[in-house]
Amino acid sequence: MAEDIYILGIESSCDDTAAAVLCNGKIRSNIVATQKVHQQYGGVVPELASRAHQQNIVPVIHQAIANANIGKKDISAIAFTRGPGLMGSLLVGTSFAKSLSMGLGIPLIEVNHMQAHILAHFIEEDGFKKPEFPLLAMTISGGHTQIVKVNDYFTMEVIGETMDDAVGEAFDKSAKILGLPYPGGPLIDKYAREGDPKAFKFPKPKVGGLDFSFSGFKTAVLYFVEKQTKEDPDFIEKNLKDICASIQYTIVEILMDKLKKAVKETGIKQVAIGGGVSANSGIRNALYDAERRYKWQCFIPKFEYTTDNAAMIAIAGHYKYLKQEFSDFSTTAQARYKI
């Protein structure tokens, strides 16, 4: 009988310290420690993030191994996020993974965080179908907005990406303009459910090809709110749900327009989304609608695999382990790391 493959995944690219154990592609444990310290600053403070990672990494990994009911000696390999992300945060996970790999005498596997968001769809989950190749994947988060053509587990080509801000940034900054606390994206989603998406019209950026731009959209929201609050200081309070619904509607339209174009150009109707913003109900509903209307096959991950997590790092590590693709100890963290 083939020996079980246990992969320990470590994720520390931004402000979540996470560890997970997979056995033959199935989740045995998935632990995430979120950092509350950034809320008072309205965004992630890199220096504070790396300090929090240093405090969290040992207990998080200890908990992941304990919850998986295995010992350190059972682990086959250690997969870690090499990049992209915040340099200080990545260094904590990279250094710990290298040390543990060296101490246990087991292989080390570097993982690209953005590839892992896509490969999260291949975690063995009851009731969840896996996509087939080729597929189109849209990775949408606070730091990234990409459309990726995926031909194989590690053969990926970015065919569209943002030229400035990411979609998560557009949500969070719009929320900040409305006076909502950080992270504001989920709050816009919450209020949007009860508002009128056609109440206010926001412009859609004119960007060629399959690329995105959100900086002009953020400016348009700012000018709109400034103009309206000058005329009526209580404008936001009176219209919050409608403003949120209109912002969300426009952002979803921007994303879906490009996705429809990508499907048309490539002929690929297998469509997957990943990244923190894929938890947004507006985007999920738009995809379900496209599935019915255009006969797409859409794949939306479980909520716990949308935001940064180590299960996706471990599954990427699992497929690299099968190919015996290991890293040596000279590998270093990379803040910018192309798919």
N, C-alpha and C positions, 0 to 999 in steps of 0.2 A: 504494500500500500504506500502511495506517495506521502511524503512527510508534509505536515501542515506548514504553511508559510505565514508567519506572524510578522507584520510590518508595523513598526512604531512610527507614527507621523508626528512631526513637530512643526507648528506654524507660529511665526512671530513677525509678520511683515508690517503690521501697523499698530493697532492698540488692543488686539486680542491675543492673549497667550493661550495656545491650544495644543492638546495632545490627543492622539487617538490610536487605538490598536485595531488592526484588521486581521482576520484569519481567513485566508483563501478568498479575499475580496469581500468578506462580510464583516460588518461592524461588530466589534466586541466591546468597545468603549469609545466615547467621544466627549472630551472635557474641554470647556472653554471658560477662561477667566476674563471677564470684561473689565475695562478700566474706567471707573466713574470720575477719576480726577480731571478729565478733560472738559466736562460739562460746563464748569464755571468759566472756562476760557472761550467757549463757543467753537471749539475745533481741537484737533489733536495737536498736542505740544510734543514734538519729537523727543526732547530730552527727558520729559516726564514719562513718556511711553517706554523708553529703554530702561529706565529705573524700575518701573512697575514690572516689566518682563523679567528683570533679574530677581525680583521678589517672588514672582509667580511660577517661574519655570520648573523649579524642583517639585513643589507640591502638585502642580498640574500633571507632570509626567508620572509622578509616584501614584497619583489617583487613577490615571488612565491604565497603568499596568495592573494596579490592584483590582479595578473594576472589570478588567478583562479576565481575571482569575488565572493569571499566568505569572511566572517569575521572570526576572531579567534574562536568565539563561535560555528561556524559550524564544526570545526575539530573534528573528532571522536576519533582519536588516533595519536600519534607521533611515527614514526619509525626512528631509527637512526643506523648508522654503529657502532657496538661495536668493530669490528676488522675483519680480521687482517689489519695491517697498521702501520704507524708511530705513536708512542705513544703520542707525543705532539700534533699531528694533531687530533688524535682520541679523546683526552681529551676535546678539544674545542667543538666538536660536541656532545659528550656524556654529558658534563656538561650543555650545552645549552638545549639539549633535555629534560634532567631531570628537569631543572628549569621551562621550559615552560609547561611540563606535570603537574608539581606540581601546577604551577600558574593557569592553566586552569582547573585543576581537571579532567584530561582525561588520559586514559591508555598510558603507555609507552611500546614500542615494540623494543627489541634489534634484530639486523639483522647481519648475517654473510655476509660480503662483497662478498665473493666468491660464496656463494649460490645465492646472489642477481644477480650476472652476469648471472647465469643460468636462474633465474626466470624472467629476462628481456624479455625472449621469450613469456611470458604469459601476457604481457601488451596488452590490447585491442587496436589493430591498424587495420585500414581499409587496406585491401590488403595484410595483413600478417597472414599466417596460424600459429596456435600454434602447437607445437609438442605434441605427445601423449606419455604416459608412457608405458614401460620403454624407456629411451633414453640415448645416450652417449653424454656427453657434454665435449668439450675441452675448458678450460679457459686459455687464453694466454694473458699475459700482461707484464708490466715492472718488476713486482715482483713475478709473478706466472706462472707456466706451469703445468697444470693438465689434466688428463682424468678422468672424473667422471661418474659413472654409477648412473643414476637418476631413482629411482623407483616410486617416489612420490614427491610432492612439497618440503618436508623436509626429505625424506629418500634418502640420497645420500652416495655413497661410492667411495672414491678416489682409482682408480685402477692403476693409473700411475702418476708420478710427477717428476719434475726435482730434480736431486741429488745435483745440485750446482746453476748455474745461470738460470734465467728465459729467455724465448725467446726474450722478449722486450729488455733485457739487452744485448743480443747478437747482436741485430740490432743496438742499440744505441752505444755500444762500437765499433762495426765495423765502424760505421759512424764517430766516434771520431778519429779512426786510419786513416781514409781517409781525416781527416781535415774538416769534415762537422759540422755545429753548432748543439747544443742540442735543442730539441730532434731530433736525426738524423734518427730514424726509418722511419718516413714518407718520408724523403728525399731519402733514399735508394730505397724505393718503387717508388718514382717519376722518378729517373734516371733509375731504372731497366726496366721500361716500354719501354725504347728506346735502351736497350743493348742486348747483346747476352748471354743468360743464360749458354751456354756451353763453353764460351770463356776461363774460368779458372776453374780448378777443386779443390774443397776444400774437406777435409776428413769429413766423417760422423762418429760421435762417436759410438763405439760399446758398447751399454749398454743393459743389459739383460731385459727381461720382457717388460713392457709397460712404463718403466721409461726413462727419458731424461737426457742429460748432454750437456751443452753448453760452459763450461769453456775451454775445449780443442779446440773447434771450434774458439773461440775468439783468442786464442794463435796462431792457424794456420793462421788466417787472418793477425795478427800482423807480424809474421815471413815472410809471403809471401810478404807483402807490404814493409817491411824493406829490403828484398833481392832484390826486383825489383827496388826500388828507389835508392839503392846503385849503380845498373848498369845504371839506367836512372833516374835522378832527376825529370824529367817531366812525369814519368810513370803514376801517378795518374791522372794528368790533361788529358793526351792523352787517357786513358782507363777507365775513371770514370764510364761511363754508363755500360760498359761490366763487370767491377768489381762488381758494385752494383747488376747487373742482376745475376751474378754467385753466389754472397753471398745469395741473396734472394732465388734463385733456390734451393740451398743446404739446407737452413733453412726450406723451405716449404717441401722439400723431407723428412727431418728428422721428421717433424710433421706428414706428411701424412703416412709415413711408420708405425708409431706407431698407428695411428688412424685406418689404414686398419687392423692391427694386433688385435686391440681391437674389431673391428666389427666381425672379424673372430672368436675370442675367445668367445664373448658373444652372437653372433647371432643377435645383435640389429642393425638394419639398419636406425634407426632414429638418426641423428647426428646433434648436435647443437654446434655452437661456440660462445664464448663471451670473453669480455676483450678487452683492447685497441688495441692489435695486430690483432684482428679479422677485423679491418678496412683495413688491408693490402690487396691489389688487387691480389697479387700472391696466397695468401691463399684462398681468395674467389674464384678465378678461378679454383684452384685445387679441391675445394669442388664441384663446379658446374660440373667439369669434372668427378669426382667420382660418382656424382649423376647419370649422364648419363651412365657411364661405368659399375658401380656395382649395379645400381638400389637402391642406398641409397635415403633417404629422408633427405635433408639438410636444416637446419634452420640457417639463417644468420641475425643477428639483424640490425635494422636501425642504421645508423652511430652514431646518438646521444646517442644510448644506448650501444655503444661498449666501449667508454672511461668511466672513472668514472663519474657517474651521480646519482641523487637522485631519478629518476623515478624508477630505479630498486630496490632501497631501499624501496620505497613506495609500490611497487607491492608485495615484500616479506612481508612487514608489513600488506598489505591487506589480504593475505592468513593466516597470523598468527592471525589477528583480527577475521576472520571467525571461527578460532578454539579457540578464546578467550585465546590465549597464550600471556600473558602480563608479563612484567618485573617489579621488584620492584626497589625502589630507592637505594638499596645497590649494584646494578649492576655497574661494572666498565669497563673501556676500556681495551681491550686485544690486544696487538701488535701481538701475535701469537694466532690464533683462528681457530681450526680445523673445517672442514665442518661436 
